[in-house]
Amino acid sequence: MIEIKHRNTGKRLLRIKNESLRGCKLDGLDLVGADFREFDLSACRISGCNLSDADFSDATMVRCKIDNCVIKRATFAETDLREADLSDTVFELSKFINCKANKAKFRHARLNNGVLSKCDFTETDFFFADARASFRNSNLTKANLFGANLTAADFTNANLEGANMTDAKIARAIFAYAKMKGSIGTNGRPWGFAIKSKESKKPWWKLWDESNP
């Protein structure tokens, strides 16, 4: 028997007659403020739930699939999100701190005004996500940021080597001390600016001589 309680009041929100939550299915539930700390939610399917203010600290969510859920102001600290599919989910104002989320999917997710700091987002997919958030000190090596809204996002000290930012919005984004080697810019070309070599100008008398042999 497993009981899911409110993180602050201790009120029971859900009782499940299983010894584990691994592979569970949660559909259309109101679990606002739920305490999932240290729970094993690997391979779970969570759909259409309200998990705002929930705490997923130290939880294991490997290959967990969450879709069309509202998870505002939630806490993910030291959470294992490897290969999790978190697409089409609202994570506004949520915090992801020291999480393992390599190869996870945040496609079309809303992460605006959130904190995603010191996380491993290696090869993570943020395709067209609203990622106006702080990624300070996070590893986004080979991450897919195609079409993502990164307006005013903070990538200070982040690793963006090999990341794809084609068609992303990066107005006012901060890339201070970020590693950008091999990354693709918003124009679909390698990050940086190509500087054309200046053509050497010929002396006026040589131009005159060439035009009047």
C-alpha positions as CSV (number, residue, x, y, z in Angstrom):
1,M,0.0,0.0,0.0
2,I,1.4,3.4,-1.0
3,E,0.0,6.7,0.1
4,I,0.8,10.0,-1.6
5,K,0.4,12.9,0.8
6,H,0.5,16.7,0.6
7,R,4.0,18.0,1.1
8,N,3.0,20.5,3.7
9,T,-0.2,19.4,5.4
10,G,0.4,15.6,5.3
11,K,-3.1,15.2,4.0
12,R,-3.6,12.0,2.0
13,L,-4.2,12.7,-1.7
14,L,-4.0,9.2,-3.1
15,R,-3.8,5.6,-2.0
16,I,-2.5,2.9,-4.3
17,K,-2.8,-0.8,-3.6
18,N,0.7,-1.5,-4.9
19,E,4.1,-2.1,-3.4
20,S,5.7,0.2,-5.9
21,L,4.8,3.1,-8.3
22,R,7.1,1.8,-11.0
23,G,5.1,1.6,-14.3
24,C,2.0,3.1,-12.7
25,K,-0.6,5.1,-14.6
26,L,-2.0,8.3,-13.2
27,D,-4.7,10.0,-15.3
28,G,-6.7,13.1,-14.7
29,L,-5.9,13.4,-11.0
30,D,-5.7,16.5,-8.8
31,L,-2.5,16.1,-6.9
32,V,-1.6,19.7,-6.1
33,G,1.2,19.9,-3.5
34,A,1.9,16.1,-3.7
35,D,5.0,14.8,-2.0
36,F,6.9,12.4,-4.3
37,R,10.2,12.7,-2.6
38,E,12.4,9.6,-3.1
39,F,9.6,7.8,-4.9
40,D,10.4,5.5,-7.8
41,L,8.3,6.6,-10.7
42,S,10.3,4.9,-13.4
43,A,8.4,4.1,-16.6
44,C,5.2,5.7,-15.1
45,R,2.6,7.3,-17.4
46,I,1.1,10.5,-15.9
47,S,-1.4,12.3,-18.1
48,G,-3.8,15.2,-17.6
49,C,-2.9,15.7,-13.9
50,N,-2.5,18.8,-11.9
51,L,0.8,18.4,-10.0
52,S,1.4,22.1,-9.3
53,D,3.6,22.7,-6.1
54,A,4.6,19.0,-6.0
55,D,8.0,18.0,-4.7
56,F,9.9,15.4,-6.8
57,S,13.2,15.8,-5.0
58,D,15.4,12.7,-5.1
59,A,12.8,10.9,-7.1
60,T,13.6,8.4,-9.8
61,M,11.7,9.1,-13.0
62,V,13.7,7.3,-15.6
63,R,11.7,6.9,-18.8
64,C,8.7,8.3,-17.1
65,K,6.2,9.9,-19.5
66,I,4.3,13.0,-18.4
67,D,2.0,14.7,-20.9
68,N,-0.6,17.5,-20.9
69,C,0.0,18.0,-17.2
70,V,0.2,21.3,-15.2
71,I,3.2,21.2,-12.9
72,K,3.7,24.8,-11.9
73,R,6.0,25.8,-9.0
74,A,7.2,22.2,-8.6
75,T,10.6,21.2,-7.2
76,F,12.9,18.7,-9.0
77,A,16.1,18.5,-6.9
78,E,18.6,15.7,-7.5
79,T,15.8,14.0,-9.6
80,D,16.7,11.3,-12.1
81,L,14.9,12.2,-15.3
82,R,17.0,10.3,-17.8
83,E,15.1,9.6,-21.0
84,A,11.9,10.9,-19.5
85,D,9.3,12.3,-21.9
86,L,8.0,15.6,-20.4
87,S,6.6,17.0,-23.6
88,D,3.5,19.3,-23.8
89,T,3.6,20.0,-20.0
90,V,3.5,23.3,-18.1
91,F,6.4,23.7,-15.8
92,E,6.1,27.5,-15.2
93,L,8.1,28.7,-12.2
94,S,9.4,25.2,-11.5
95,K,12.9,24.4,-10.2
96,F,15.2,21.8,-11.6
97,I,18.4,21.6,-9.6
98,N,21.2,19.1,-10.0
99,C,19.0,16.8,-12.0
100,K,20.1,14.1,-14.4
101,A,17.9,14.7,-17.5
102,N,20.1,13.5,-20.4
103,K,18.2,12.4,-23.4
104,A,14.9,13.6,-21.8
105,K,12.2,15.3,-23.9
106,F,10.7,18.7,-23.2
107,R,9.2,19.2,-26.6
108,H,6.7,22.1,-26.6
109,A,7.0,22.2,-22.8
110,R,6.5,25.5,-21.0
111,L,9.5,26.2,-18.7
112,N,9.2,30.0,-18.6
113,N,10.4,31.8,-15.4
114,G,11.9,28.5,-14.2
115,V,15.3,27.6,-12.8
116,L,17.1,24.7,-14.5
117,S,20.5,25.0,-12.8
118,K,23.5,22.6,-12.6
119,C,21.5,19.9,-14.5
120,D,22.7,17.4,-17.1
121,F,20.7,18.0,-20.2
122,T,23.1,16.2,-22.6
123,E,21.2,15.4,-25.8
124,T,18.0,16.6,-24.3
125,D,15.2,17.7,-26.6
126,F,13.7,21.2,-26.1
127,F,12.1,21.4,-29.6
128,F,9.9,24.5,-29.7
129,A,9.8,24.7,-25.9
130,D,9.1,27.9,-24.1
131,A,12.5,28.0,-22.2
132,R,12.7,31.5,-21.0
133,A,14.5,30.3,-17.9
134,S,17.8,30.2,-16.1
135,F,20.2,27.4,-17.3
136,R,23.2,28.6,-15.3
137,N,25.9,26.0,-14.9
138,S,23.9,23.4,-16.7
139,N,25.3,20.9,-19.3
140,L,23.4,21.2,-22.6
141,T,25.9,19.4,-24.8
142,K,24.2,18.4,-28.1
143,A,20.9,19.6,-26.8
144,N,18.1,20.2,-29.4
145,L,16.9,23.8,-28.9
146,F,15.4,24.1,-32.4
147,G,12.7,26.8,-32.5
148,A,12.8,27.2,-28.7
149,N,11.9,30.5,-27.1
150,L,15.1,31.5,-25.2
151,T,14.2,35.1,-24.9
152,A,16.2,36.6,-21.9
153,A,17.3,33.0,-20.9
154,D,20.4,32.8,-18.8
155,F,23.1,30.4,-20.0
156,T,25.9,31.8,-17.7
157,N,28.7,29.1,-17.4
158,A,26.5,26.6,-19.3
159,N,27.9,24.1,-21.7
160,L,26.2,24.4,-25.1
161,E,28.9,22.6,-27.2
162,G,27.2,20.9,-30.2
163,A,23.8,22.3,-29.3
164,N,21.3,23.1,-32.1
165,M,19.7,26.6,-31.7
166,T,18.3,26.8,-35.3
167,D,15.3,29.2,-35.4
168,A,15.5,29.8,-31.7
169,K,14.6,33.2,-30.2
170,I,17.6,34.5,-28.2
171,A,16.9,38.2,-27.8
172,R,18.5,39.4,-24.5
173,A,19.7,35.9,-23.7
174,I,22.9,35.8,-21.6
175,F,25.8,33.5,-22.7
176,A,28.5,34.8,-20.4
177,Y,31.3,32.3,-20.1
178,A,29.2,29.6,-21.9
179,K,31.0,26.9,-23.9
180,M,29.8,27.2,-27.5
181,K,32.2,25.0,-29.5
182,G,30.4,23.2,-32.3
183,S,27.0,24.7,-31.5
184,I,24.6,25.8,-34.3
185,G,23.3,29.3,-34.2
186,T,19.8,30.6,-34.9
187,N,20.6,30.9,-38.6
188,G,21.4,27.2,-38.9
189,R,25.1,27.8,-39.2
190,P,27.9,27.3,-36.7
191,W,27.8,29.7,-33.8
192,G,29.8,32.9,-34.3
193,F,30.4,35.6,-36.8
194,A,32.4,35.0,-40.0
195,I,34.8,37.9,-40.5
196,K,35.6,38.6,-44.2
197,S,39.2,39.4,-44.9
198,K,39.6,42.9,-46.3
199,E,40.6,43.0,-49.9
200,S,43.8,44.7,-50.5
201,K,43.4,48.0,-52.4
202,K,45.6,48.7,-55.3
203,P,47.4,52.1,-55.5
204,W,45.5,54.6,-57.7
205,W,48.3,54.7,-60.2
206,K,48.1,50.9,-60.8
207,L,44.4,51.2,-61.4
208,W,45.1,54.0,-63.9
209,D,47.8,52.0,-65.6
210,E,45.5,48.9,-66.0
211,S,42.7,51.0,-67.5
212,N,45.1,52.8,-69.8
213,P,47.6,50.3,-71.1
